[in-house]
């Protein structure tokens, strides 16, 4: 699962709409609350880019093979208190709930943290499962090539980029 910057506004709008509609939060300015959620998501993306840059810098400096990227990134992320991989959604949920508690735009929070998290999880998953959808669609288009071959890898990368552009995903 991955958070794309092009999905931030849609995620924020969907979360706020759902929580207001179901009576979990009260606000007179939903757009401000959306901006609060966007702020949490954008800060996550900023830190994620910072972790990626530091990881590439360490990889280049130590002349490590590309196969070590995941291990090095995990180490850099831990040093910065940044969650990646399977922990991403839980981390974002915690941050969003905290933002609601401290937001001047949220008049009242009627639901407990667990309920808020339970209701926001499907929204985040829906928007962040884009990679799985892209993978299925790309593999479907490349049935004529044998998986694992160099030709497949090259065409797969091209197809994924094409699909991302066509769907407006960054």
TIRO-2110 file (N, C-alpha, C; in Angstrom, 1 decimal):
// TIRO-2110
0.8, -1.2, 0.0, N, 1, A
0.0, 0.0, 0.0, CA, 1, A
0.9, 1.2, 0.0, C, 1, A
0.4, 2.2, -0.7, N, 2, A
1.2, 3.4, -0.9, CA, 2, A
0.3, 4.6, -0.9, C, 2, A
0.7, 5.7, -0.3, N, 3, A
0.0, 7.0, -0.3, CA, 3, A
0.5, 7.8, -1.5, C, 3, A
-0.3, 8.2, -2.4, N, 4, A
0.0, 9.1, -3.5, CA, 4, A
-0.4, 10.5, -3.2, C, 4, A
0.4, 11.5, -3.5, N, 5, A
0.1, 12.9, -3.3, CA, 5, A
-1.2, 13.3, -4.0, C, 5, A
-1.5, 12.7, -5.2, N, 6, A
-2.6, 13.0, -6.0, CA, 6, A
-3.9, 12.5, -5.3, C, 6, A
-3.8, 11.7, -4.3, N, 7, A
-5.0, 11.1, -3.6, CA, 7, A
-5.3, 11.8, -2.3, C, 7, A
-4.4, 12.7, -1.8, N, 8, A
-4.5, 13.3, -0.5, CA, 8, A
-5.9, 14.0, -0.4, C, 8, A
-6.2, 14.9, -1.3, N, 9, A
-7.4, 15.7, -1.2, CA, 9, A
-8.7, 14.8, -1.2, C, 9, A
-8.7, 13.8, -2.0, N, 10, A
-9.8, 12.8, -2.0, CA, 10, A
-10.0, 12.0, -0.8, C, 10, A
-8.8, 11.6, -0.2, N, 11, A
-8.9, 10.9, 1.1, CA, 11, A
-9.4, 11.8, 2.2, C, 11, A
-8.9, 13.0, 2.3, N, 12, A
-9.4, 13.9, 3.3, CA, 12, A
-10.9, 14.2, 3.2, C, 12, A
-11.3, 14.4, 2.0, N, 13, A
-12.7, 14.7, 1.7, CA, 13, A
-13.6, 13.5, 2.1, C, 13, A
-13.2, 12.3, 1.7, N, 14, A
-14.0, 11.1, 2.0, CA, 14, A
-14.0, 10.9, 3.5, C, 14, A
-12.9, 11.0, 4.2, N, 15, A
-12.9, 10.8, 5.6, CA, 15, A
-13.8, 11.8, 6.4, C, 15, A
-13.6, 13.0, 6.1, N, 16, A
-14.4, 14.1, 6.8, CA, 16, A
-15.9, 13.9, 6.5, C, 16, A
-16.2, 13.6, 5.2, N, 17, A
-17.6, 13.5, 4.8, CA, 17, A
-18.2, 12.3, 5.6, C, 17, A
-17.5, 11.2, 5.6, N, 18, A
-18.0, 10.0, 6.3, CA, 18, A
-18.2, 10.2, 7.8, C, 18, A
-17.3, 10.9, 8.5, N, 19, A
-17.4, 11.1, 9.9, CA, 19, A
-18.5, 12.1, 10.3, C, 19, A
-18.6, 13.1, 9.4, N, 20, A
-19.7, 14.1, 9.7, CA, 20, A
-21.1, 13.4, 9.4, C, 20, A
-21.2, 12.7, 8.3, N, 21, A
-22.5, 12.1, 8.0, CA, 21, A
-22.9, 11.1, 9.0, C, 21, A
-22.0, 10.4, 9.6, N, 22, A
-22.3, 9.4, 10.6, CA, 22, A
-22.3, 9.9, 12.0, C, 22, A
-22.2, 11.3, 12.1, N, 23, A
-22.3, 11.9, 13.4, CA, 23, A
-21.2, 11.7, 14.4, C, 23, A
-20.0, 11.4, 13.9, N, 24, A
-18.8, 11.1, 14.7, CA, 24, A
-18.1, 12.4, 15.1, C, 24, A
-18.1, 13.4, 14.2, N, 25, A
-17.5, 14.7, 14.5, CA, 25, A
-18.5, 15.8, 14.1, C, 25, A
-18.3, 16.9, 14.8, N, 26, A
-19.2, 18.0, 14.5, CA, 26, A
-18.3, 19.2, 14.1, C, 26, A
-18.6, 19.9, 13.0, N, 27, A
-17.8, 21.0, 12.6, CA, 27, A
-18.7, 22.0, 11.8, C, 27, A
-18.4, 23.3, 11.9, N, 28, A
-19.1, 24.3, 11.1, CA, 28, A
-18.3, 24.5, 9.8, C, 28, A
-17.0, 24.0, 9.8, N, 29, A
-16.2, 24.3, 8.6, CA, 29, A
-15.5, 23.0, 8.1, C, 29, A
-16.2, 22.1, 7.4, N, 30, A
-15.7, 20.9, 7.0, CA, 30, A
-14.4, 21.0, 6.1, C, 30, A
-14.4, 22.1, 5.3, N, 31, A
-13.2, 22.3, 4.5, CA, 31, A
-11.9, 22.5, 5.3, C, 31, A
-12.1, 23.2, 6.5, N, 32, A
-10.9, 23.4, 7.4, CA, 32, A
-10.5, 22.0, 8.0, C, 32, A
-11.4, 21.2, 8.3, N, 33, A
-11.1, 19.9, 8.8, CA, 33, A
-10.4, 19.0, 7.8, C, 33, A
-10.9, 19.1, 6.5, N, 34, A
-10.3, 18.5, 5.4, CA, 34, A
-8.8, 18.9, 5.3, C, 34, A
-8.6, 20.2, 5.4, N, 35, A
-7.2, 20.7, 5.3, CA, 35, A
-6.4, 20.2, 6.5, C, 35, A
-7.0, 20.0, 7.7, N, 36, A
-6.2, 19.4, 8.8, CA, 36, A
-5.8, 18.0, 8.4, C, 36, A
-6.7, 17.2, 7.8, N, 37, A
-6.4, 15.8, 7.4, CA, 37, A
-5.3, 15.8, 6.3, C, 37, A
-5.5, 16.7, 5.3, N, 38, A
-4.5, 16.9, 4.3, CA, 38, A
-3.1, 17.2, 4.8, C, 38, A
-3.1, 18.0, 5.9, N, 39, A
-1.8, 18.4, 6.5, CA, 39, A
-1.1, 17.2, 7.1, C, 39, A
-1.9, 16.3, 7.7, N, 40, A
-1.3, 15.0, 8.3, CA, 40, A
-0.8, 14.2, 7.1, C, 40, A
-1.6, 14.0, 6.1, N, 41, A
-1.1, 13.2, 5.0, CA, 41, A
0.1, 13.7, 4.2, C, 41, A
0.0, 15.1, 4.0, N, 42, A
1.2, 15.7, 3.3, CA, 42, A
2.4, 15.7, 4.1, C, 42, A
2.3, 15.8, 5.5, N, 43, A
3.5, 15.7, 6.3, CA, 43, A
4.1, 14.2, 6.2, C, 43, A
3.2, 13.2, 6.2, N, 44, A
3.7, 11.9, 6.0, CA, 44, A
4.4, 11.7, 4.7, C, 44, A
3.9, 12.3, 3.6, N, 45, A
4.5, 12.2, 2.3, CA, 45, A
5.9, 12.9, 2.3, C, 45, A
5.9, 14.1, 3.0, N, 46, A
7.2, 14.9, 3.1, CA, 46, A
8.3, 14.0, 3.8, C, 46, A
7.9, 13.5, 4.9, N, 47, A
8.8, 12.7, 5.7, CA, 47, A
9.2, 11.4, 4.9, C, 47, A
8.3, 10.8, 4.1, N, 48, A
8.6, 9.6, 3.3, CA, 48, A
9.6, 10.0, 2.3, C, 48, A
9.5, 11.1, 1.6, N, 49, A
10.4, 11.6, 0.6, CA, 49, A
11.8, 11.8, 1.2, C, 49, A
11.8, 12.4, 2.4, N, 50, A
13.0, 12.6, 3.1, CA, 50, A
13.7, 11.3, 3.5, C, 50, A
13.0, 10.3, 3.9, N, 51, A
13.5, 9.0, 4.2, CA, 51, A
14.1, 8.3, 2.9, C, 51, A
13.4, 8.5, 1.8, N, 52, A
13.8, 7.9, 0.5, CA, 52, A
15.1, 8.6, 0.1, C, 52, A
15.2, 9.9, 0.2, N, 53, A
16.4, 10.6, -0.2, CA, 53, A
17.6, 10.2, 0.7, C, 53, A
17.4, 10.1, 2.0, N, 54, A
18.5, 9.7, 2.9, CA, 54, A
18.9, 8.2, 2.6, C, 54, A
17.9, 7.4, 2.3, N, 55, A
18.2, 6.0, 2.0, CA, 55, A
19.1, 5.9, 0.7, C, 55, A
18.7, 6.7, -0.3, N, 56, A
19.5, 6.7, -1.6, CA, 56, A
20.9, 7.2, -1.3, C, 56, A
21.0, 8.2, -0.5, N, 57, A
22.3, 8.8, -0.1, CA, 57, A
23.2, 7.8, 0.6, C, 57, A
22.6, 7.1, 1.5, N, 58, A
23.4, 6.0, 2.2, CA, 58, A
23.8, 4.9, 1.3, C, 58, A
22.8, 4.5, 0.4, N, 59, A
23.1, 3.4, -0.5, CA, 59, A
24.3, 3.8, -1.4, C, 59, A
24.2, 5.0, -2.0, N, 60, A
25.3, 5.5, -2.8, CA, 60, A
26.6, 5.6, -2.1, C, 60, A
26.6, 6.2, -0.9, N, 61, A
27.8, 6.4, -0.1, CA, 61, A
28.5, 5.1, 0.3, C, 61, A
27.7, 4.1, 0.6, N, 62, A
28.3, 2.8, 1.0, CA, 62, A
28.4, 1.8, -0.1, C, 62, A
28.0, 2.3, -1.3, N, 63, A
28.0, 1.4, -2.5, CA, 63, A
27.3, 0.1, -2.3, C, 63, A
26.1, 0.1, -1.7, N, 64, A
25.3, -1.1, -1.4, CA, 64, A
24.5, -1.5, -2.7, C, 64, A
24.3, -2.7, -2.8, N, 65, A
23.5, -3.2, -4.0, CA, 65, A
22.0, -2.8, -3.8, C, 65, A
21.3, -2.7, -4.9, N, 66, A
19.8, -2.3, -4.8, CA, 66, A
19.0, -3.3, -3.9, C, 66, A
19.5, -4.5, -3.8, N, 67, A
18.7, -5.5, -3.0, CA, 67, A
18.7, -5.1, -1.5, C, 67, A
19.6, -4.2, -1.1, N, 68, A
19.6, -3.8, 0.3, CA, 68, A
18.7, -2.6, 0.6, C, 68, A
18.0, -2.1, -0.4, N, 69, A
17.2, -0.8, -0.3, CA, 69, A
16.2, -0.9, 0.8, C, 69, A
15.4, -2.0, 0.9, N, 70, A
14.4, -2.2, 1.9, CA, 70, A
14.9, -2.2, 3.3, C, 70, A
16.0, -2.9, 3.5, N, 71, A
16.6, -2.9, 4.8, CA, 71, A
17.1, -1.6, 5.3, C, 71, A
17.8, -0.9, 4.4, N, 72, A
18.3, 0.5, 4.7, CA, 72, A
17.2, 1.5, 4.9, C, 72, A
16.2, 1.4, 4.1, N, 73, A
15.0, 2.3, 4.2, CA, 73, A
14.3, 2.1, 5.6, C, 73, A
14.2, 0.8, 6.0, N, 74, A
13.5, 0.5, 7.2, CA, 74, A
14.4, 1.1, 8.4, C, 74, A
15.7, 1.0, 8.3, N, 75, A
16.5, 1.5, 9.4, CA, 75, A
16.5, 3.1, 9.4, C, 75, A
16.5, 3.7, 8.3, N, 76, A
16.4, 5.2, 8.2, CA, 76, A
15.0, 5.6, 8.8, C, 76, A
14.0, 4.9, 8.4, N, 77, A
12.6, 5.3, 8.8, CA, 77, A
12.5, 5.2, 10.4, C, 77, A
13.1, 4.1, 10.9, N, 78, A
13.0, 3.9, 12.4, CA, 78, A
13.8, 5.0, 13.1, C, 78, A
14.9, 5.5, 12.5, N, 79, A
15.6, 6.5, 13.2, CA, 79, A
14.8, 7.8, 13.2, C, 79, A
14.0, 8.0, 12.2, N, 80, A
13.2, 9.3, 12.1, CA, 80, A
11.8, 9.1, 12.7, C, 80, A
11.5, 7.9, 13.3, N, 81, A
10.2, 7.7, 13.8, CA, 81, A
9.1, 7.7, 12.8, C, 81, A
9.5, 7.3, 11.6, N, 82, A
8.5, 7.2, 10.4, CA, 82, A
8.1, 5.8, 10.2, C, 82, A
6.9, 5.5, 10.0, N, 83, A
6.4, 4.2, 9.8, CA, 83, A
6.2, 4.0, 8.3, C, 83, A
6.6, 2.8, 7.9, N, 84, A
6.4, 2.4, 6.5, CA, 84, A
5.8, 1.0, 6.4, C, 84, A
5.5, 0.6, 5.2, N, 85, A
4.9, -0.7, 4.9, CA, 85, A
3.6, -0.9, 5.6, C, 85, A
3.4, -2.1, 6.3, N, 86, A
2.1, -2.4, 6.9, CA, 86, A
1.7, -1.5, 8.0, C, 86, A
2.7, -0.8, 8.6, N, 87, A
2.4, 0.1, 9.7, CA, 87, A
1.9, 1.5, 9.3, C, 87, A
1.9, 1.7, 8.0, N, 88, A
1.6, 3.1, 7.5, CA, 88, A
0.1, 3.5, 7.9, C, 88, A
-0.8, 2.6, 7.6, N, 89, A
-2.2, 2.9, 7.9, CA, 89, A
-2.5, 3.2, 9.3, C, 89, A
-1.9, 2.3, 10.2, N, 90, A
-2.1, 2.5, 11.6, CA, 90, A
-1.5, 3.9, 12.1, C, 90, A
-0.3, 4.2, 11.6, N, 91, A
0.3, 5.4, 11.9, CA, 91, A
-0.5, 6.6, 11.4, C, 91, A
-1.0, 6.6, 10.2, N, 92, A
-1.8, 7.7, 9.7, CA, 92, A
-3.1, 7.8, 10.5, C, 92, A
-3.8, 6.7, 10.8, N, 93, A
-5.0, 6.8, 11.6, CA, 93, A
-4.7, 7.5, 13.0, C, 93, A
-3.7, 7.1, 13.6, N, 94, A
-3.3, 7.7, 14.9, CA, 94, A
-3.1, 9.2, 14.7, C, 94, A
-2.4, 9.6, 13.7, N, 95, A
-2.1, 11.0, 13.4, CA, 95, A
-3.4, 11.8, 13.1, C, 95, A
-4.3, 11.2, 12.3, N, 96, A
-5.6, 11.9, 12.0, CA, 96, A
-6.5, 12.1, 13.2, C, 96, A
-6.6, 11.0, 14.0, N, 97, A
-7.4, 11.1, 15.2, CA, 97, A
-6.8, 12.2, 16.1, C, 97, A
-5.5, 12.2, 16.3, N, 98, A
-4.9, 13.3, 17.1, CA, 98, A
-5.2, 14.7, 16.5, C, 98, A
-5.1, 14.8, 15.2, N, 99, A
-5.4, 16.1, 14.6, CA, 99, A
-6.9, 16.5, 14.9, C, 99, A
-7.8, 15.6, 14.9, N, 100, A
-9.2, 16.0, 15.2, CA, 100, A
-9.3, 16.5, 16.7, C, 100, A
-8.5, 15.9, 17.6, N, 101, A
-8.6, 16.3, 19.0, CA, 101, A
-8.0, 17.7, 19.2, C, 101, A
-7.1, 18.1, 18.4, N, 102, A
-6.4, 19.4, 18.6, CA, 102, A
-6.8, 20.5, 17.6, C, 102, A
-7.7, 20.1, 16.7, N, 103, A
-8.1, 21.0, 15.6, CA, 103, A
-9.1, 22.1, 16.2, C, 103, A
-8.9, 23.3, 15.8, N, 104, A
-9.8, 24.4, 16.2, CA, 104, A
-11.1, 24.3, 15.3, C, 104, A
-11.0, 23.6, 14.2, N, 105, A
-12.1, 23.5, 13.3, CA, 105, A
-13.1, 22.4, 13.7, C, 105, A
-12.7, 21.4, 14.6, N, 106, A
-13.6, 20.4, 15.0, CA, 106, A
-14.2, 20.8, 16.4, C, 106, A
-15.5, 21.0, 16.3, N, 107, A
-16.2, 21.5, 17.6, CA, 107, A
-16.3, 20.4, 18.6, C, 107, A
-16.7, 19.2, 18.1, N, 108, A
-16.9, 18.1, 19.0, CA, 108, A
-16.6, 16.7, 18.3, C, 108, A
-16.0, 15.8, 19.1, N, 109, A
-15.7, 14.5, 18.6, CA, 109, A
-16.6, 13.6, 19.5, C, 109, A
-17.6, 12.9, 18.9, N, 110, A
-18.5, 12.1, 19.6, CA, 110, A
-18.1, 10.6, 19.7, C, 110, A
-17.3, 10.2, 18.8, N, 111, A
-16.9, 8.8, 18.8, CA, 111, A
-15.6, 8.6, 19.5, C, 111, A
-15.3, 7.4, 20.0, N, 112, A
-14.0, 7.1, 20.6, CA, 112, A
-13.0, 6.8, 19.5, C, 112, A
-11.7, 6.8, 19.9, N, 113, A
-10.6, 6.6, 19.0, CA, 113, A
-10.8, 5.3, 18.1, C, 113, A
-11.2, 4.3, 18.8, N, 114, A
-11.3, 3.0, 18.1, CA, 114, A
-12.4, 3.1, 17.0, C, 114, A
-13.5, 3.7, 17.3, N, 115, A
-14.6, 3.8, 16.3, CA, 115, A
-14.1, 4.7, 15.2, C, 115, A
-13.5, 5.8, 15.5, N, 116, A
-13.0, 6.7, 14.4, CA, 116, A
-12.0, 5.9, 13.5, C, 116, A
-11.1, 5.2, 14.1, N, 117, A
-10.1, 4.4, 13.3, CA, 117, A
-10.8, 3.4, 12.4, C, 117, A
-11.8, 2.7, 13.0, N, 118, A
-12.5, 1.6, 12.3, CA, 118, A
-13.2, 2.2, 11.1, C, 118, A
-13.8, 3.4, 11.2, N, 119, A
-14.5, 4.0, 10.1, CA, 119, A
-13.6, 4.6, 9.1, C, 119, A
-12.4, 5.1, 9.5, N, 120, A
-11.5, 5.7, 8.5, CA, 120, A
-10.6, 4.6, 7.8, C, 120, A
-10.4, 3.5, 8.3, N, 121, A
-9.6, 2.5, 7.7, CA, 121, A
-10.0, 2.1, 6.3, C, 121, A
-11.3, 1.8, 6.1, N, 122, A
-11.7, 1.4, 4.7, CA, 122, A
-11.4, 2.5, 3.7, C, 122, A
-11.6, 3.8, 4.1, N, 123, A
-11.3, 4.9, 3.2, CA, 123, A
-9.9, 4.9, 2.8, C, 123, A
-9.0, 4.8, 3.8, N, 124, A
-7.6, 4.8, 3.5, CA, 124, A
-7.2, 3.6, 2.6, C, 124, A
-7.7, 2.5, 3.0, N, 125, A
-7.3, 1.3, 2.2, CA, 125, A
-7.8, 1.4, 0.8, C, 125, A
-9.0, 1.9, 0.6, N, 126, A
-9.5, 2.0, -0.8, CA, 126, A
-8.6, 2.9, -1.6, C, 126, A
-8.1, 4.0, -1.1, N, 127, A
-7.3, 4.9, -1.8, CA, 127, A
-5.8, 4.5, -1.9, C, 127, A
-5.4, 3.7, -1.0, N, 128, A
-4.0, 3.3, -1.0, CA, 128, A
-3.8, 1.9, -1.6, C, 128, A
-4.8, 1.2, -2.0, N, 129, A
-4.7, -0.1, -2.6, CA, 129, A
-4.5, 0.0, -4.1, C, 129, A
-4.2, 1.2, -4.6, N, 130, A
-4.0, 1.5, -6.0, CA, 130, A
-2.9, 0.7, -6.6, C, 130, A
-1.8, 0.4, -5.9, N, 131, A
-0.7, -0.4, -6.4, CA, 131, A
-1.2, -1.8, -6.8, C, 131, A
-2.0, -2.4, -5.9, N, 132, A
-2.5, -3.7, -6.2, CA, 132, A
-3.3, -3.7, -7.5, C, 132, A
-4.2, -2.7, -7.7, N, 133, A
-5.0, -2.6, -8.9, CA, 133, A
-4.1, -2.4, -10.1, C, 133, A
-3.1, -1.5, -10.0, N, 134, A
-2.2, -1.3, -11.1, CA, 134, A
-1.4, -2.6, -11.5, C, 134, A
-1.0, -3.3, -10.5, N, 135, A
-0.3, -4.5, -10.7, CA, 135, A
-1.1, -5.5, -11.5, C, 135, A
-2.4, -5.7, -11.0, N, 136, A
-3.3, -6.7, -11.7, CA, 136, A
-3.5, -6.2, -13.1, C, 136, A
-3.8, -5.0, -13.3, N, 137, A
-4.1, -4.5, -14.7, CA, 137, A
-2.8, -4.6, -15.6, C, 137, A
-1.7, -4.3, -15.1, N, 138, A
-0.4, -4.4, -15.9, CA, 138, A
-0.2, -5.9, -16.2, C, 138, A
-0.3, -6.8, -15.3, N, 139, A
-0.1, -8.2, -15.6, CA, 139, A
-1.1, -8.7, -16.6, C, 139, A
-2.3, -8.2, -16.5, N, 140, A
-3.3, -8.6, -17.4, CA, 140, A
-3.0, -8.2, -18.9, C, 140, A
-2.4, -7.0, -19.0, N, 141, A
-2.0, -6.5, -20.3, CA, 141, A
-0.7, -7.3, -20.8, C, 141, A
0.0, -7.9, -20.0, N, 142, A
1.3, -8.5, -20.4, CA, 142, A
1.3, -10.0, -20.4, C, 142, A
0.1, -10.6, -20.5, N, 143, A
-0.1, -12.0, -20.5, CA, 143, A
0.8, -12.7, -21.6, C, 143, A
1.1, -12.0, -22.7, N, 144, A
1.8, -12.6, -23.8, CA, 144, A
3.3, -12.7, -23.5, C, 144, A
3.8, -12.1, -22.4, N, 145, A
5.2, -12.2, -22.0, CA, 145, A
5.3, -13.1, -20.8, C, 145, A
6.5, -13.8, -20.8, N, 146, A
6.7, -14.7, -19.6, CA, 146, A
7.2, -13.9, -18.5, C, 146, A
6.6, -14.1, -17.3, N, 147, A
7.0, -13.4, -16.1, CA, 147, A
8.4, -13.8, -15.7, C, 147, A
9.2, -12.8, -15.2, N, 148, A
10.5, -13.1, -14.7, CA, 148, A
11.6, -12.8, -15.8, C, 148, A
11.2, -12.7, -17.0, N, 149, A
12.1, -12.4, -18.1, CA, 149, A
12.5, -10.9, -18.1, C, 149, A
13.6, -10.6, -18.7, N, 150, A
14.0, -9.2, -18.8, CA, 150, A
12.9, -8.4, -19.6, C, 150, A
12.4, -9.0, -20.7, N, 151, A
11.4, -8.3, -21.5, CA, 151, A
10.2, -8.0, -20.7, C, 151, A
9.8, -8.9, -19.8, N, 152, A
8.6, -8.7, -19.0, CA, 152, A
8.9, -7.6, -18.0, C, 152, A
10.0, -7.6, -17.4, N, 153, A
10.4, -6.5, -16.4, CA, 153, A
10.3, -5.1, -17.0, C, 153, A
10.9, -5.0, -18.2, N, 154, A
10.9, -3.7, -18.9, CA, 154, A
9.5, -3.3, -19.3, C, 154, A
8.7, -4.2, -19.9, N, 155, A
7.4, -3.8, -20.3, CA, 155, A
6.5, -3.6, -19.1, C, 155, A
6.7, -4.3, -18.0, N, 156, A
5.9, -4.1, -16.8, CA, 156, A
6.1, -2.7, -16.2, C, 156, A
7.4, -2.3, -16.2, N, 157, A
7.7, -0.9, -15.7, CA, 157, A
7.1, 0.1, -16.6, C, 157, A
7.1, 0.0, -17.9, N, 158, A
6.5, 0.9, -18.8, CA, 158, A
5.0, 0.9, -18.6, C, 158, A
4.4, -0.2, -18.5, N, 159, A
3.0, -0.3, -18.4, CA, 159, A
2.5, 0.3, -17.1, C, 159, A
3.2, 0.1, -16.0, N, 160, A
2.8, 0.7, -14.7, CA, 160, A
2.9, 2.2, -14.8, C, 160, A
3.9, 2.8, -15.4, N, 161, A
4.0, 4.2, -15.6, CA, 161, A
2.9, 4.8, -16.5, C, 161, A
2.6, 4.0, -17.5, N, 162, A
1.5, 4.5, -18.4, CA, 162, A
0.2, 4.5, -17.7, C, 162, A
-0.1, 3.4, -16.9, N, 163, A
-1.3, 3.3, -16.1, CA, 163, A
-1.4, 4.4, -15.1, C, 163, A
-0.3, 4.7, -14.4, N, 164, A
-0.3, 5.8, -13.4, CA, 164, A
-0.6, 7.1, -14.1, C, 164, A
0.0, 7.4, -15.2, N, 165, A
-0.3, 8.7, -15.9, CA, 165, A
-1.7, 8.7, -16.3, C, 165, A
-2.3, 7.6, -16.8, N, 166, A
-3.6, 7.7, -17.3, CA, 166, A
-4.7, 7.8, -16.2, C, 166, A
-4.3, 7.4, -15.0, N, 167, A
-5.2, 7.5, -13.8, CA, 167, A
-4.9, 8.7, -13.0, C, 167, A
-3.9, 9.5, -13.4, N, 168, A
-3.5, 10.7, -12.7, CA, 168, A
-2.9, 10.5, -11.3, C, 168, A
-2.1, 9.4, -11.2, N, 169, A
-1.5, 9.1, -9.9, CA, 169, A
0.0, 9.5, -10.0, C, 169, A
0.4, 10.1, -8.9, N, 170, A
1.8, 10.5, -8.8, CA, 170, A
2.6, 9.7, -7.9, C, 170, A
END
